[in-house]
Amino acid sequence: MGRLFFIIIFLISFTACVPTRIAPRIKDYKVTSGKKFKKQLPKRTAFIFEDPKNANEFYAFINAKFKLNNNDVGWNVPFTINNEEYYFSFYEIERTSKTINMAPIIADIVLLAAYQTTGTYAFEDFYTSRSGKWYIVLTVNDKNFMDPLKENYEKRAEVITFLQQLKKEYLSTNNYNKYLFID
């Protein structure tokens, strides 16, 4: 009976993971304070979406699309909406999910109890696990350094529509060289 109890506990523990930090899931995009999303970001309002592509893909996309020749690609990239000039900056940010895995902890406890030893933990490297998600965070300024993504900004909807289209274009484009031949 005692053995059956340990086997049941052991099997249950394989499915038991206690999350200590969870990376947010963003289905389409989110507009929020950059500082609230990740404390290293500026306080400005940000347009945020998940980035399923490899590192620096967004950089390559923006560099090609706006023909920046690797000059100030991440900072104050100019764009125009209805004859008004705006500037966006972007950040590639990782947020991680961390969990405590109960199975290896319980397995070590059972092994230590069974063999009556101390100090050697066979599964210690598996006590926690970590996985990350990458996000693109865009902040925008107008020519007067105002924040067009703030809720009370008059043309906020137009700026968000532009950023949605930029996101959609980025995620659907695989070859950025096509922008080199478009004028």
Secondary structure, DSSP 8 states (H G I E B T S, - for coil): -HHHHHHHHHHHHHH-EEEEE-----SS-EEEEHHHH-TTS-SSEEEEEE--S-TTHHHHHHHHHTT-TTSSSSS-EEEEETTEEEEEEEEEEEEEEEEEEHHHHHHHHHHHHHHT--S--TTGGGSEEEEEEEEEEEEEEETTS--TTSTT-TTHHHHHHHHHHHHHHHHH-S-GGGGGG--
